[in-house]
Amino acid sequence: MDKDKFVKAIELNNEIEEFETHKKALESSNIQYGGGLIFTYNSMHNDVPLKKEIFGADFFKNYMAALDNKIETLKKEFEEL
């Protein structure tokens, strides 16, 4: 494996780990039962409740499916190196 492929493999592996960690955090957070967003800006926090009428009943399911798709795409790219 040449140096460029090695560097790309490390970058992909780090990105995969980041998304997998994000997925585990979401799964353990109980957000699928409802929740909100917390925005952080310059150490200030602002809680914003989500409206089910806006984001839909399948928001979490769709987000997790997109996250799984992203992880699988990155893993495939990693394996092709």
Buried (B, 14 or more C-beta within 10 A) or exposed (E): EEEEEEEBBEEBEEBBEEBBEEBEEBEEEEBEEEEEEEEEEEEEEEEEEBEEEEEEEEBBEEBBEEBEEBBEEBBEBBEEE
